């Protein structure tokens, strides 16, 4: 597991965390052991690539990879949103509602929290004049040294 997120600007797809030295693949984001994870053929010669199940060691265009990842995330998010909207706009069949089960009532024993305006104003304690308080002490409480 890597310590921090990273974005590759150029170079090969084998990434190493500068703090914990963990190796990872920039393409599939998996922790790897070394170069055996990668297809080490030239990315420009796609017909020479015989290892289809391996990630490419070099990217032809990092910007294209980032753009593809952004588009894929956008499509996945939009599909999820459309699925959730479809669930909200359900036509209300009783079979669908009964499958969800009964609603759980909210407990009535929850205490009401008063508004801030209903709280009493804090009273500031009076200033104590310690110098004059020493002279006004009660004589029966004096302790002789």
DSSP file (Angstrom, degrees, kcal/mol; ACC not computed):
  #  RESIDUE AA STRUCTURE BP1 BP2  ACC     N-H-->O    O-->H-N    N-H-->O    O-->H-N    TCO  KAPPA ALPHA  PHI   PSI    X-CA   Y-CA   Z-CA
    1    1 A X              0   0    0      0, 0.0     2,-0.2     0, 0.0    21,-0.1   0.000 360.0 360.0 360.0 133.3    0.0    0.0    0.0
    2    2 A X        -     0   0    0      1,-0.1     3,-0.1    19,-0.1    21,-0.0  -0.472 360.0-137.6 -83.2 152.4    1.4    3.4   -1.0
    3    3 A X  S    S+     0   0    0     -2,-0.2     2,-0.3     1,-0.1    -1,-0.1   0.897  82.7  16.3 -74.1 -41.7    1.8    6.2    1.5
    4    4 A X  S    S-     0   0    0      1,-0.0    -1,-0.1     0, 0.0     2,-0.1  -0.884  82.6-100.2-132.2 159.3    0.5    9.0   -0.8
    5    5 A X        -     0   0    0     -2,-0.3     2,-0.3    -3,-0.1    -2,-0.0  -0.448  43.0-165.2 -72.7 155.1   -1.4    9.4   -4.0
    6    6 A X        -     0   0    0     -2,-0.1     2,-0.4    20,-0.0    11,-0.0  -0.977  19.0-155.7-144.1 155.1    0.7   10.0   -7.1
    7    7 A X        -     0   0    0     -2,-0.3     2,-0.3     0, 0.0    19,-0.0  -0.997  21.3-136.4-131.8 126.7    0.3   11.2  -10.7
    8    8 A X        -     0   0    0     -2,-0.4     3,-0.1     1,-0.2     5,-0.0  -0.652  18.0-176.7 -85.1 135.2    2.8   10.2  -13.3
    9    9 A X        -     0   0    0      1,-0.4     2,-0.3    -2,-0.3    53,-0.2   0.797  67.5 -31.4 -96.8 -38.5    4.0   12.9  -15.7
   10   10 A X  S    S+     0   0    0      2,-0.1    -1,-0.4    52,-0.1     2,-0.2  -0.960  92.3  67.1-165.0 175.5    6.3   10.7  -17.9
   11   11 A X  S    S-     0   0    0     -2,-0.3    48,-0.6    48,-0.2    -3,-0.0  -0.515  84.2 -24.0 100.4-168.6    8.5    7.7  -17.8
   12   12 A X  B     -A   58   0A   0     -2,-0.2    46,-0.2    46,-0.1    -2,-0.1  -0.250  56.6-115.7 -80.2 169.4    7.7    4.0  -17.2
   13   13 A X  S    S+     0   0    0     44,-2.8    13,-2.7    43,-0.1     2,-0.8   0.397  84.8 102.5 -88.9   2.1    4.7    2.6  -15.3
   14   14 A X  E     -B   25   0B   0     43,-0.3     2,-0.3    11,-0.2    11,-0.2  -0.794  57.0-170.4 -86.5 114.5    6.7    1.1  -12.5
   15   15 A X  E     -B   24   0B   0      9,-3.1     9,-2.6    -2,-0.8     2,-0.4  -0.803  11.0-161.5-108.7 147.1    6.3    3.5   -9.6
   16   16 A X  E     -B   23   0B   0     -2,-0.3     2,-0.3     7,-0.2     7,-0.2  -0.995  21.3-125.8-130.7 128.9    8.1    3.5   -6.3
   17   17 A X     >  -     0   0    0      5,-2.2     4,-1.5    -2,-0.4   -11,-0.0  -0.548  16.0-143.6 -69.0 129.0    7.0    5.2   -3.1
   18   18 A X  T  4 S+     0   0    0     -2,-0.3    -1,-0.1     1,-0.1     0, 0.0   0.706  94.6  40.9 -69.7 -17.6    9.8    7.5   -1.9
   19   19 A X  T  4 S+     0   0    0      3,-0.1    -1,-0.1     1,-0.0   -17,-0.0   0.905 130.1  19.0 -95.8 -52.4    9.0    6.8    1.8
   20   20 A X  T  4 S-     0   0    0      2,-0.1    -2,-0.1     0, 0.0    -1,-0.0   0.505  91.8-131.2-101.5  -3.6    8.2    3.1    2.1
   21   21 A X     <  +     0   0    0     -4,-1.5     2,-0.3     1,-0.2    -3,-0.1   0.678  47.0 161.3  64.2  20.8    9.8    2.0   -1.2
   22   22 A X        -     0   0    0    -21,-0.1    -5,-2.2    -6,-0.0     2,-0.4  -0.553  33.4-137.0 -71.8 134.2    6.7    0.0   -2.2
   23   23 A X  E     +B   16   0B   0      9,-0.4     9,-1.9    -2,-0.3     2,-0.3  -0.762  30.0 170.3 -92.4 138.3    6.6   -0.8   -6.0
   24   24 A X  E     -BC  15  31B   0     -9,-2.6    -9,-3.1    -2,-0.4     2,-0.5  -0.968  34.8-112.8-144.4 161.0    3.3   -0.4   -7.8
   25   25 A X  E  >  -B   14   0B   0      5,-2.3     4,-1.7    -2,-0.3   -11,-0.2  -0.823  14.7-152.9 -95.5 128.7    2.0   -0.4  -11.3
   26   26 A X  T  4 S+     0   0    0    -13,-2.7    -1,-0.1    -2,-0.5   -12,-0.1   0.770  93.1  53.0 -70.8 -25.3    0.6    3.0  -12.5
   27   27 A X  T  4 S+     0   0    0    -14,-0.3    -1,-0.2    29,-0.2   -13,-0.0   0.960 127.0  15.8 -76.7 -52.9   -1.8    1.3  -15.0
   28   28 A X  T  4 S-     0   0    0      2,-0.1    -2,-0.2     0, 0.0    -1,-0.1   0.490  93.3-131.6-103.3  -4.4   -3.6   -1.1  -12.6
   29   29 A X     <  +     0   0    0     -4,-1.7     2,-0.3     1,-0.2    -3,-0.1   0.721  57.9 141.1  62.9  24.5   -2.6    0.5   -9.3
   30   30 A X        -     0   0    0     -5,-0.2    -5,-2.3   -29,-0.0     2,-0.3  -0.682  60.6-107.1 -96.1 151.3   -1.5   -2.9   -7.8
   31   31 A X  B     -C   24   0B   0     -2,-0.3    -7,-0.3    -7,-0.2     2,-0.2  -0.618  47.3-171.6 -72.8 133.2    1.5   -3.6   -5.6
   32   32 A X        -     0   0    0     -9,-1.9    -9,-0.4    -2,-0.3     3,-0.1  -0.744  32.1-137.8-125.7 170.0    4.1   -5.4   -7.7
   33   33 A X        -     0   0    0      1,-0.2     2,-0.3    -2,-0.2    -1,-0.1   0.765  69.9 -61.0 -97.5 -33.5    7.4   -7.2   -7.2
   34   34 A X  S >  S-     0   0    0    -11,-0.0     3,-1.1     0, 0.0    -1,-0.2  -0.901  81.4 -33.3 179.2-152.0    9.3   -5.9  -10.2
   35   35 A X  G >  S+     0   0    0     -2,-0.3     3,-1.7     1,-0.2     5,-0.1   0.617 108.4  83.3 -74.2 -12.6    9.4   -5.8  -14.0
   36   36 A X  G 3  S+     0   0    0      1,-0.3    -1,-0.2     3,-0.1     4,-0.1   0.694  82.6  65.3 -66.0 -15.1    7.9   -9.3  -14.5
   37   37 A X  G <  S+     0   0    0     -3,-1.1    18,-1.1    17,-0.1    -1,-0.3   0.731  96.4  73.9 -71.9 -22.9    4.4   -7.6  -14.1
   38   38 A X  E <  S-d   55   0C   0     -3,-1.7     2,-0.8    16,-0.2    18,-0.2  -0.608  80.6-124.4-103.5 152.1    5.0   -5.6  -17.3
   39   39 A X  E     -d   56   0C   0     16,-3.0    18,-1.7    -2,-0.2    19,-0.3  -0.853  29.0-165.0 -83.6 111.2    4.9   -6.3  -21.0
   40   40 A X        +     0   0    0     -2,-0.8    -1,-0.1    16,-0.1     3,-0.1   0.263  45.8 115.8 -92.0  12.7    8.4   -5.0  -21.8
   41   41 A X  S    S-     0   0    0      1,-0.1    17,-0.3    10,-0.1    16,-0.3  -0.355  82.6 -81.4 -75.2 162.8    7.9   -4.8  -25.6
   42   42 A X    >   -     0   0    0      1,-0.2     3,-1.0     3,-0.1     6,-0.2  -0.467  33.6-142.4 -64.9 126.3    8.1   -1.5  -27.4
   43   43 A X  T 3  S+     0   0    0      1,-0.2     3,-0.2    -2,-0.2    -1,-0.2   0.740  99.1  61.2 -66.2 -21.2    4.6    0.3  -27.1
   44   44 A X  T 3  S+     0   0    0      1,-0.2     2,-1.0     2,-0.1    -1,-0.2   0.776  97.6  60.7 -74.3 -25.4    4.9    1.6  -30.7
   45   45 A X    X>  +     0   0    0     -3,-1.0     3,-1.2     1,-0.2     4,-0.6  -0.690  62.5 166.6-102.4  79.3    5.1   -2.0  -32.1
   46   46 A X  G >4 S+     0   0    0     -2,-1.0     3,-0.7     1,-0.3    -1,-0.2   0.787  71.9  62.3 -66.5 -27.1    1.7   -3.3  -30.9
   47   47 A X  G 34 S+     0   0    0      1,-0.2    -1,-0.3    -3,-0.2    -2,-0.1   0.733  99.3  56.3 -71.6 -19.7    1.9   -6.3  -33.2
   48   48 A X  G <4 S+     0   0    0     -3,-1.2     2,-0.6    -6,-0.2    -1,-0.2   0.671  81.4 104.5 -81.5 -17.0    5.1   -7.5  -31.3
   49   49 A X    <<  +     0   0    0     -3,-0.7     3,-0.1    -4,-0.6   -10,-0.0  -0.530  37.1 164.5 -71.1 114.9    3.2   -7.5  -28.0
   50   50 A X        +     0   0    0     -2,-0.6     2,-0.9     1,-0.1    -1,-0.2   0.504  57.2  77.2-106.6  -9.2    2.5  -11.1  -27.1
   51   51 A X    >   +     0   0    0      1,-0.2     3,-1.1     2,-0.1    -1,-0.1  -0.722  49.6 165.1-108.4  82.7    1.6  -10.7  -23.4
   52   52 A X  T 3  S+     0   0    0     -2,-0.9    -1,-0.2     1,-0.2   -13,-0.1   0.744  72.2  59.2 -72.0 -23.8   -1.9   -9.3  -23.5
   53   53 A X  T 3  S+     0   0    0     -3,-0.2     2,-0.3     2,-0.1    -1,-0.2   0.483  93.8  82.6 -85.5  -0.9   -2.6  -10.0  -19.8
   54   54 A X  S <  S-     0   0    0     -3,-1.1   -16,-0.2     1,-0.0     2,-0.2  -0.732  82.9-113.0-103.8 152.9    0.3   -7.8  -18.7
   55   55 A X  E     -d   38   0C   0    -18,-1.1   -16,-3.0    -2,-0.3     2,-0.2  -0.512  40.0-100.6 -78.3 149.3    0.4   -4.0  -18.2
   56   56 A X  E     -d   39   0C   0    -18,-0.2   -29,-0.2    -2,-0.2   -16,-0.1  -0.471  18.8-145.7 -71.5 141.6    2.6   -2.0  -20.6
   57   57 A X  S    S+     0   0    0    -18,-1.7   -44,-2.8   -16,-0.3     2,-0.4   0.858  86.3  33.8 -72.3 -35.5    5.9   -0.8  -19.2
   58   58 A X  B    S-A   12   0A   0    -19,-0.3     2,-0.4   -17,-0.3    -1,-0.1  -0.947  75.4-140.7-123.0 142.0    5.8    2.4  -21.2
   59   59 A X        -     0   0    0    -48,-0.6     3,-0.2    -2,-0.4   -48,-0.2  -0.814   6.3-148.2 -96.9 141.0    2.8    4.6  -22.1
   60   60 A X  S    S+     0   0    0     -2,-0.4     2,-0.4     1,-0.3    -1,-0.1   0.914  91.7  11.6 -69.8 -43.0    2.6    6.2  -25.6
   61   61 A X     >  -     0   0    0      1,-0.1     4,-1.9    -3,-0.1    -1,-0.3  -0.926  56.2-170.6-142.0 113.3    0.7    9.2  -24.1
   62   62 A X  H  > S+     0   0    0     -2,-0.4     4,-2.7    -3,-0.2     5,-0.2   0.883  94.1  55.9 -66.7 -38.0    0.2    9.8  -20.4
   63   63 A X  H  > S+     0   0    0      1,-0.2     4,-2.5     2,-0.2    -1,-0.2   0.888 106.5  50.2 -62.0 -38.7   -2.3   12.6  -21.3
   64   64 A X  H  > S+     0   0    0      2,-0.2     4,-2.6     1,-0.2    -1,-0.2   0.916 110.2  50.0 -65.9 -42.2   -4.4   10.1  -23.2
   65   65 A X  H  X S+     0   0    0     -4,-1.9     4,-2.4     2,-0.2    -2,-0.2   0.935 112.3  47.1 -60.9 -45.8   -4.3    7.6  -20.3
   66   66 A X  H  X S+     0   0    0     -4,-2.7     4,-2.3     1,-0.2    -2,-0.2   0.912 112.4  49.9 -63.2 -41.8   -5.4   10.3  -17.9
   67   67 A X  H  X S+     0   0    0     -4,-2.5     4,-2.5     1,-0.2    -1,-0.2   0.904 111.0  49.3 -62.3 -41.6   -8.2   11.4  -20.3
   68   68 A X  H  X S+     0   0    0     -4,-2.6     4,-2.5     2,-0.2    -2,-0.2   0.898 110.9  50.1 -64.3 -40.4   -9.4    7.8  -20.7
   69   69 A X  H  X S+     0   0    0     -4,-2.4     4,-2.2     2,-0.2    -2,-0.2   0.893 111.4  48.6 -65.4 -39.1   -9.4    7.3  -16.9
   70   70 A X  H  X S+     0   0    0     -4,-2.3     4,-2.3     2,-0.2    -2,-0.2   0.927 112.5  47.9 -66.0 -44.5  -11.4   10.5  -16.5
   71   71 A X  H  X S+     0   0    0     -4,-2.5     4,-2.6     2,-0.2    -2,-0.2   0.911 111.9  49.9 -62.7 -41.8  -13.9    9.5  -19.2
   72   72 A X  H  X S+     0   0    0     -4,-2.5     4,-2.4     1,-0.2    -1,-0.2   0.906 111.6  48.2 -64.2 -41.3  -14.3    6.1  -17.6
   73   73 A X  H  X S+     0   0    0     -4,-2.2     4,-2.3     2,-0.2    -1,-0.2   0.886 111.6  51.0 -65.2 -38.0  -14.9    7.5  -14.2
   74   74 A X  H  X S+     0   0    0     -4,-2.3     4,-2.7     2,-0.2    -2,-0.2   0.931 111.2  47.0 -64.2 -46.2  -17.5   10.0  -15.6
   75   75 A X  H  X S+     0   0    0     -4,-2.6     4,-2.3     1,-0.2    -2,-0.2   0.916 113.1  49.1 -62.9 -43.1  -19.4    7.2  -17.4
   76   76 A X  H  X S+     0   0    0     -4,-2.4     4,-1.9     1,-0.2    -1,-0.2   0.904 112.8  47.6 -63.6 -41.6  -19.4    5.0  -14.3
   77   77 A X  H  X S+     0   0    0     -4,-2.3     4,-2.5     2,-0.2    -2,-0.2   0.916 111.4  49.7 -66.0 -43.6  -20.6    7.9  -12.1
   78   78 A X  H  X S+     0   0    0     -4,-2.7     4,-2.7     1,-0.2    -2,-0.2   0.886 110.0  51.1 -64.8 -38.3  -23.4    8.8  -14.6
   79   79 A X  H  X S+     0   0    0     -4,-2.3     4,-2.1     2,-0.2    -1,-0.2   0.906 110.9  48.9 -63.7 -40.8  -24.5    5.2  -14.8
   80   80 A X  H  X S+     0   0    0     -4,-1.9     4,-2.2     2,-0.2    -2,-0.2   0.906 112.1  48.3 -64.7 -41.8  -24.7    5.1  -11.0
   81   81 A X  H  X S+     0   0    0     -4,-2.5     4,-2.7     2,-0.2     5,-0.2   0.929 111.7  49.1 -64.6 -45.1  -26.6    8.3  -10.8
   82   82 A X  H  X S+     0   0    0     -4,-2.7     4,-2.2     1,-0.2    -1,-0.2   0.873 110.7  51.3 -63.3 -36.4  -29.1    7.2  -13.5
   83   83 A X  H  X S+     0   0    0     -4,-2.1     4,-1.7     2,-0.2    -1,-0.2   0.920 112.1  46.1 -65.5 -43.4  -29.6    3.9  -11.6
   84   84 A X  H  X S+     0   0    0     -4,-2.2     4,-1.9     2,-0.2    -2,-0.2   0.883 111.9  50.8 -67.8 -38.2  -30.3    5.7   -8.4
   85   85 A X  H  X S+     0   0    0     -4,-2.7     4,-2.2     1,-0.2    -1,-0.2   0.899 108.1  53.4 -65.3 -39.6  -32.7    8.2  -10.1
   86   86 A X  H  < S+     0   0    0     -4,-2.2    -1,-0.2     1,-0.2    -2,-0.2   0.879 108.1  50.4 -63.0 -36.9  -34.5    5.2  -11.6
   87   87 A X  H >< S+     0   0    0     -4,-1.7     3,-1.0     1,-0.2    -1,-0.2   0.885 111.3  48.4 -67.1 -37.7  -34.9    3.7   -8.1
   88   88 A X  H 3< S+     0   0    0     -4,-1.9    -2,-0.2     1,-0.2    -1,-0.2   0.840 110.7  50.7 -70.5 -32.8  -36.3    7.0   -6.8
   89   89 A X  T 3< S+     0   0    0     -4,-2.2    -1,-0.2    -5,-0.1    -2,-0.2   0.122  80.5 145.9 -91.9  21.8  -38.7    7.4   -9.7
   90   90 A X    <   -     0   0    0     -3,-1.0    -3,-0.1     1,-0.1    -4,-0.0  -0.241  59.4-120.7 -59.5 148.7  -40.1    3.9   -9.2
   91   91 A X        -     0   0    0      1,-0.1    -1,-0.1     0, 0.0    -3,-0.0   0.538  45.2-111.7 -75.0  -4.9  -43.8    3.5  -10.0
   92   92 A X        -     0   0    0      1,-0.2    -1,-0.1     2,-0.0     2,-0.0   0.850  43.4-176.2  85.3  35.5  -44.6    2.3   -6.5
   93   93 A X     >  -     0   0    0      1,-0.1     4,-1.9     2,-0.0    -1,-0.2  -0.388  29.4-132.1 -62.4 141.8  -45.6   -1.3   -7.0
   94   94 A X  H  > S+     0   0    0      1,-0.2     4,-2.7     2,-0.2     5,-0.2   0.831 106.1  59.5 -67.1 -30.0  -46.7   -2.9   -3.8
   95   95 A X  H  > S+     0   0    0      1,-0.2     4,-1.4     2,-0.2    -1,-0.2   0.900 107.0  46.6 -63.8 -39.3  -44.5   -5.9   -4.5
   96   96 A X  H  > S+     0   0    0      2,-0.2     4,-0.8     1,-0.2    -2,-0.2   0.895 113.8  48.0 -69.4 -39.0  -41.5   -3.7   -4.6
   97   97 A X  H  X S+     0   0    0     -4,-1.9     4,-0.6     1,-0.2     3,-0.5   0.885 110.6  50.2 -70.8 -38.0  -42.5   -1.9   -1.4
   98   98 A X  H >< S+     0   0    0     -4,-2.7     3,-0.6     1,-0.2    -1,-0.2   0.816 104.3  59.5 -70.8 -27.9  -43.3   -5.0    0.6
   99   99 A X  H 3< S+     0   0    0     -4,-1.4    -1,-0.2     1,-0.2    -2,-0.2   0.798  98.9  58.7 -68.4 -26.5  -39.9   -6.5   -0.4
  100  100 A X  H 3< S-     0   0    0     -4,-0.8    -1,-0.2    -3,-0.5    -2,-0.2   0.739 106.8-135.3 -74.7 -21.5  -38.2   -3.5    1.3
  101  101 A X    <<  -     0   0    0     -3,-0.6    -1,-0.2    -4,-0.6    -2,-0.1  -0.198  37.3 -38.4  90.9 173.7  -39.9   -4.4    4.6
  102  102 A X        -     0   0    0      1,-0.1     2,-0.2    -3,-0.1    -4,-0.0  -0.329  64.8-104.2 -72.7 154.6  -41.6   -2.2    7.2
  103  103 A X        -     0   0    0      1,-0.1     2,-0.6    -2,-0.0    -1,-0.1  -0.556  32.0-123.6 -74.3 141.6  -40.3    1.2    8.0
  104  104 A X        -     0   0    0     -2,-0.2    -1,-0.1     1,-0.0     2,-0.0  -0.774  28.5-126.4 -88.0 122.0  -38.4    1.5   11.3
  105  105 A X        -     0   0    0     -2,-0.6     2,-0.3     1,-0.1    -1,-0.0  -0.350  21.1-112.0 -70.4 150.0  -40.0    4.1   13.5
  106  106 A X        -     0   0    0      1,-0.1    -1,-0.1     2,-0.0     2,-0.0  -0.634  39.5-106.4 -77.0 134.0  -37.9    6.9   14.9
  107  107 A X    >   -     0   0    0     -2,-0.3     3,-0.5     1,-0.1    -1,-0.1  -0.346  19.2-151.5 -65.3 141.7  -37.6    6.6   18.7
  108  108 A X  T 3  S+     0   0    0      1,-0.2    -1,-0.1    -3,-0.0    -2,-0.0   0.541  84.5  78.0 -88.9  -7.3  -39.6    9.1   20.7
  109  109 A X  T 3   +     0   0    0      2,-0.1     2,-0.4     0, 0.0    -1,-0.2   0.389  61.3 120.6 -84.5   6.2  -37.2    9.1   23.6
  110  110 A X    <   -     0   0    0     -3,-0.5     2,-0.1     1,-0.1    -4,-0.0  -0.568  68.3-122.4 -70.4 123.3  -34.7   11.3   21.8
  111  111 A X        -     0   0    0     -2,-0.4     2,-0.4     1,-0.1    -1,-0.1  -0.378  20.5-118.0 -69.2 144.6  -34.3   14.4   23.9
  112  112 A X        -     0   0    0     -2,-0.1     2,-0.6     1,-0.0    -1,-0.1  -0.660  22.5-135.9 -79.8 133.8  -35.0   17.7   22.3
  113  113 A X        -     0   0    0     -2,-0.4    -1,-0.0     1,-0.0     2,-0.0  -0.810  23.0-125.2 -91.4 123.4  -32.0   20.0   22.2
  114  114 A X        -     0   0    0     -2,-0.6     5,-0.0     1,-0.1     2,-0.0  -0.308  26.9-104.4 -68.5 152.4  -32.9   23.6   23.1
  115  115 A X    >   -     0   0    0      1,-0.1     3,-1.1     3,-0.0     4,-0.4  -0.331  28.6-113.2 -68.9 158.2  -32.1   26.4   20.8
  116  116 A X  G >  S+     0   0    0      1,-0.3     3,-1.2     2,-0.2    -1,-0.1   0.839 115.5  61.2 -63.3 -33.1  -29.1   28.6   21.6
  117  117 A X  G 3  S+     0   0    0      1,-0.3    -1,-0.3     0, 0.0    -3,-0.0   0.755  98.3  58.2 -67.3 -22.9  -31.5   31.6   22.2
  118  118 A X  G <  S+     0   0    0     -3,-1.1    -1,-0.3     2,-0.1    -2,-0.2   0.567  84.2  99.6 -84.4  -8.4  -33.2   29.7   25.0
  119  119 A X  S <  S-     0   0    0     -3,-1.2     3,-0.1    -4,-0.4    -3,-0.0  -0.510  83.2-104.8 -76.9 146.2  -30.1   29.2   27.1
  120  120 A X        -     0   0    0     -2,-0.2     2,-0.3     1,-0.1    -1,-0.1  -0.324  38.5 -99.9 -68.3 153.8  -29.5   31.6   30.0
  121  121 A X        -     0   0    0      1,-0.1     2,-0.1    -2,-0.0    -1,-0.1  -0.543  43.4-109.7 -70.4 134.9  -27.0   34.4   29.6
  122  122 A X        -     0   0    0     -2,-0.3     2,-0.5    -3,-0.1    -1,-0.1  -0.432  28.2-134.3 -67.8 139.7  -23.7   33.5   31.3
  123  123 A X        -     0   0    0     -2,-0.1     2,-0.4    -3,-0.0    -1,-0.1  -0.839  10.9-138.7 -97.9 127.0  -23.0   35.5   34.4
  124  124 A X        -     0   0    0     -2,-0.5     3,-0.1     1,-0.1     2,-0.0  -0.709  26.2-117.2 -82.6 128.9  -19.5   36.9   34.7
  125  125 A X        -     0   0    0     -2,-0.4     3,-0.1     1,-0.1    -1,-0.1  -0.335  36.4-100.0 -65.5 148.7  -18.2   36.5   38.3
  126  126 A X        -     0   0    0      1,-0.1     2,-0.2    -3,-0.0    -1,-0.1  -0.308  40.9 -98.1 -67.8 152.6  -17.5   39.8   40.0
  127  127 A X        -     0   0    0     -3,-0.1     2,-0.5     1,-0.1    -1,-0.1  -0.484  36.8-137.9 -68.2 139.4  -13.9   41.0   40.3
  128  128 A X        -     0   0    0     -2,-0.2     2,-1.2    -3,-0.1     3,-0.1  -0.882   1.2-146.6-104.8 128.0  -12.3   40.1   43.6
  129  129 A X     >  -     0   0    0     -2,-0.5     4,-2.0     1,-0.2     5,-0.2  -0.759  20.0-179.1 -92.0  91.6  -10.2   42.7   45.3
  130  130 A X  H  > S+     0   0    0     -2,-1.2     4,-1.1     1,-0.2    -1,-0.2   0.799  75.1  58.2 -66.7 -29.2   -7.7   40.4   46.9
  131  131 A X  H  > S+     0   0    0      1,-0.2     4,-0.6     2,-0.2     3,-0.4   0.956 114.2  35.5 -67.2 -48.7   -5.7   43.2   48.6
  132  132 A X  H  > S+     0   0    0      1,-0.2     4,-1.1     2,-0.2     3,-0.3   0.765 109.6  65.3 -76.0 -24.9   -8.7   44.6   50.5
  133  133 A X  H  < S+     0   0    0     -4,-2.0    -1,-0.2     1,-0.2    -2,-0.2   0.806  94.2  60.8 -66.5 -27.8  -10.1   41.2   51.1
  134  134 A X  H >< S+     0   0    0     -4,-1.1     3,-0.8    -3,-0.4    -1,-0.2   0.878 106.6  45.2 -66.6 -36.5   -7.1   40.3   53.2
  135  135 A X  H 3< S+     0   0    0     -4,-0.6    -1,-0.2    -3,-0.3    -2,-0.2   0.736 110.4  54.8 -78.1 -22.0   -8.0   43.1   55.6
  136  136 A X  T 3< S+     0   0    0     -4,-1.1    -1,-0.2     2,-0.1    -2,-0.2   0.229  80.0 127.0 -96.4  14.5  -11.7   42.2   55.7
  137  137 A X  S <  S-     0   0    0     -3,-0.8     2,-0.3     1,-0.1     5,-0.1  -0.268  70.3 -96.5 -72.4 161.5  -11.2   38.6   56.7
  138  138 A X    >   -     0   0    0      1,-0.1     3,-1.2     3,-0.0     4,-0.3  -0.596  25.0-138.5 -79.8 133.8  -12.9   37.2   59.8
  139  139 A X  G >  S+     0   0    0     -2,-0.3     3,-1.0     1,-0.3    -1,-0.1   0.786  98.7  61.7 -66.6 -26.2  -10.8   37.2   62.9
  140  140 A X  G 3  S+     0   0    0      1,-0.2    -1,-0.3     3,-0.0    -2,-0.0   0.705 101.7  53.2 -73.6 -17.4  -11.9   33.7   64.0
  141  141 A X  G <  S+     0   0    0     -3,-1.2    -1,-0.2     2,-0.1    -2,-0.2   0.466  81.8 115.4 -95.4  -0.4  -10.5   32.2   60.9
  142  142 A X    <   -     0   0    0     -3,-1.0     2,-0.5    -4,-0.3    -3,-0.0  -0.453  56.3-147.5 -69.7 139.9   -7.0   33.7   61.3
  143  143 A X        -     0   0    0     -2,-0.1     2,-0.3     2,-0.0    -2,-0.1  -0.938  12.1-133.8-109.9 127.0   -4.3   31.2   61.9
  144  144 A X              0   0    0     -2,-0.5     0, 0.0     1,-0.1     0, 0.0  -0.602 360.0 360.0 -80.2 137.3   -1.4   32.3   64.1
  145  145 A X              0   0    0     -2,-0.3    -1,-0.1     0, 0.0    -2,-0.0   0.435 360.0 360.0 -90.5 360.0    2.0   31.6   62.9
